[in-house]
Amino acid sequence: MPSFPFCPNPFCDLHLSEPPPGWFSPFGFYPTRTFGLVPRFRCRSCGKTFSTQSFSIDYYAKRTVDYPGLLDRHASSESLRALSRNQKLSCGTVQNRLDRLARQGIALHAHLRRFSDPKEAVCIDGMVSFKKPQCLIKMAG
C-alpha cells in the first residue's frame, strides 16, 4: 500500500499535521486512458476520497512526459517549439509541464531554505565577483 504525507483536503485536520499510521483506507479504482486503473483512497478523518494521482506531478494530465529529457533539453536552451517538436507534444503541453517543474523547484527551494544558515552575504547578480577581480588587477598592475 502506498504512503501519503498528508490528507489533500485543505479543510481536514490531517492536512497540515503529520497523520498517524493507517489514516486512510482503500476505496476502489477508477479507469483512465493514460494511467490505466488508478487506486482511490478515503481519509478516515474527513471522509474525502483521493487517488495516487493527487500527489503526482502529472495530476490531471492527459499524457505522460519524459521529465528528465524535457528538463535536460530546456536547460541546454532549446526553444519551446523545438522542445515540443522533439517530444512530439504541443507547445501548450510543453509550457504546462515546464511550469509544473518550476513550481516543484520553488517548493523544494522553500523547503530546503529552512535548513540553510548562510554565514556570509550572498550576491545573486554576480556584481561582487566581477568587482573584486577588477580591483585586484588594478592593485597588482
C-alpha positions as CSV (number, residue, x, y, z in Angstrom):
1,M,0.0,0.0,0.0
2,P,1.4,3.5,-0.9
3,S,2.1,6.1,1.8
4,F,1.0,9.7,1.6
5,P,2.4,12.7,3.5
6,F,-0.9,14.3,4.4
7,C,-4.6,14.5,3.5
8,P,-5.1,16.5,0.3
9,N,-8.4,18.1,1.7
10,P,-7.4,21.6,2.9
11,F,-10.2,21.5,5.5
12,C,-9.1,18.2,7.1
13,D,-7.3,18.1,10.5
14,L,-4.6,15.9,8.8
15,H,-3.8,18.3,6.0
16,L,-1.2,20.4,7.8
17,S,-0.1,17.9,10.5
18,E,1.7,14.6,10.1
19,P,-1.1,11.9,10.0
20,P,-0.9,8.8,12.2
21,P,-0.3,5.4,10.6
22,G,-3.4,4.0,8.9
23,W,-5.1,7.4,8.4
24,F,-6.5,6.3,5.0
25,S,-8.2,3.1,3.6
26,P,-8.5,1.7,0.1
27,F,-11.6,2.9,-1.7
28,G,-11.6,1.2,-5.1
29,F,-10.2,2.2,-8.5
30,Y,-11.1,4.5,-11.4
31,P,-10.1,3.9,-15.0
32,T,-8.0,6.4,-17.1
33,R,-6.8,6.1,-20.7
34,T,-3.3,7.4,-19.8
35,F,-2.6,5.6,-16.5
36,G,-4.9,2.6,-16.5
37,L,-6.7,1.7,-13.3
38,V,-5.8,4.3,-10.6
39,P,-6.4,3.3,-7.0
40,R,-8.5,5.6,-4.8
41,F,-8.3,6.0,-1.0
42,R,-10.6,7.6,1.7
43,C,-9.3,9.7,4.6
44,R,-10.6,8.3,7.9
45,S,-10.7,11.7,9.5
46,C,-12.7,13.8,7.0
47,G,-14.1,11.1,4.7
48,K,-12.9,12.7,1.5
49,T,-11.5,10.5,-1.3
50,F,-8.3,10.9,-3.2
51,S,-6.1,8.9,-5.5
52,T,-2.4,8.3,-6.1
53,Q,-2.6,11.0,-8.8
54,S,-3.4,13.6,-6.2
55,F,0.3,13.7,-5.2
56,S,1.7,13.3,-8.7
57,I,3.3,15.9,-10.9
58,D,1.1,14.5,-13.6
59,Y,-2.1,15.4,-11.7
60,Y,-5.0,16.0,-14.1
61,A,-2.7,15.4,-17.1
62,K,-3.8,13.6,-20.2
63,R,-0.4,12.4,-21.3
64,T,2.8,11.4,-19.7
65,V,6.0,13.3,-20.4
66,D,9.7,12.4,-20.1
67,Y,10.5,15.0,-17.5
68,P,14.3,14.3,-17.2
69,G,14.6,14.6,-21.0
70,L,12.4,17.7,-21.1
71,L,14.4,19.4,-18.3
72,D,17.8,18.5,-19.9
73,R,16.8,20.0,-23.2
74,H,15.3,23.0,-21.6
75,A,18.4,23.6,-19.5
76,S,20.5,23.4,-22.7
77,S,18.5,26.4,-24.0
78,E,16.4,24.6,-26.5
79,S,13.4,26.6,-27.7
80,L,9.8,25.8,-26.7
81,R,8.9,25.0,-30.3
82,A,12.0,22.7,-30.7
83,L,11.1,21.0,-27.3
84,S,7.6,20.4,-28.5
85,R,8.8,19.0,-31.8
86,N,11.3,16.6,-30.2
87,Q,8.9,15.4,-27.5
88,K,6.0,15.1,-30.0
89,L,3.8,17.4,-27.8
90,S,2.0,20.7,-28.4
91,C,3.7,23.9,-27.3
92,G,1.0,24.4,-24.7
93,T,1.7,21.0,-23.2
94,V,5.4,21.6,-23.0
95,Q,4.8,25.0,-21.4
96,N,2.4,23.4,-18.9
97,R,4.9,20.8,-17.9
98,L,7.8,23.3,-17.6
99,D,5.5,25.4,-15.3
100,R,4.8,22.3,-13.2
101,L,8.5,21.6,-12.9
102,A,9.2,25.2,-12.0
103,R,6.6,25.0,-9.2
104,Q,8.1,21.8,-7.9
105,G,11.6,23.5,-7.9
106,I,10.2,26.5,-6.0
107,A,8.5,24.2,-3.4
108,L,11.8,22.3,-3.0
109,H,13.8,25.5,-2.6
110,A,11.3,26.8,0.0
111,H,11.6,23.6,1.9
112,L,15.4,23.5,1.8
113,R,15.7,27.1,2.9
114,R,14.7,26.1,6.4
115,F,17.9,24.1,6.7
116,S,20.2,26.8,5.3
117,D,22.2,29.0,7.6
118,P,24.3,31.4,5.4
119,K,27.3,32.8,7.3
120,E,28.2,35.5,4.7
121,A,26.4,37.9,2.4
122,V,25.0,36.4,-0.7
123,C,25.3,38.1,-4.1
124,I,22.8,36.9,-6.7
125,D,23.6,39.1,-9.7
126,G,27.4,38.4,-9.8
127,M,28.5,42.0,-9.5
128,V,30.5,41.4,-6.4
129,S,32.5,38.6,-8.0
130,F,33.0,40.9,-11.0
131,K,34.2,43.9,-9.0
132,K,36.7,42.0,-6.8
133,P,39.0,40.7,-9.5
134,Q,39.0,44.1,-11.2
135,C,40.1,45.7,-8.0
136,L,42.8,43.1,-7.5
137,I,44.0,43.6,-11.1
138,K,44.4,47.3,-10.6
139,M,46.3,46.9,-7.4
140,A,48.6,44.3,-8.9
141,G,49.3,46.4,-12.1
